[in-house]
């Protein structure tokens, strides 16, 4: 059985869908949920699901990303995770962190990568006049929101859409493709799926 560490910064909606998917004959189980914010709503949700939680508050490291990432590694390694699933973890990881967990990390990003890496993805898609937006699950590499794409889901951008409207339609798609991709990844399948 593979062990999955899920990293969050906020409400944890993707974390919940991932955790709830890992039942029955699924080859993985959540071993810990880690947040960089002690007030992240997802921590209570994880506890309610019976998952251990850990907080490494990035504010304690005063911008020292290397020290923060070393503390996250020190917090995660006792759980011996086979997979690290970033689920709304709003920190840019250092090369040392990425090297430490190379080949084990997944991320979900709210755009059709390689478009709109970084933040404000929905507004950027609207501003560009795109006809579609969506989300991508990718392996994590040293390149921000780079790495091989394992899954993408698409929605149409409607004429009167705001960024919030678009985000509300993309989120259920995230909740569909991330658990499906985690399942395939846990089985060693890195082929790409588009829906």
Secondary structure, 3 states (H helix, E strand, C coil): CEEEEEEECCCCHHHHHHHHHCCCCCCEEEEEEEECCCCCHHHHHHHHCCCCEEECCHHHHCCCHHHHHHHHHHHHHCCCCCEEEECCCCCCCCHHHHHHCCCCEEEEECCCCCCCCCCCHHHHHHHCCCCEEEEEEEECCCCCCCCCEEEEEEEECCCCCCHHHHHHHHHHHHHHHHHHHHHHHHCCCCCCEEC
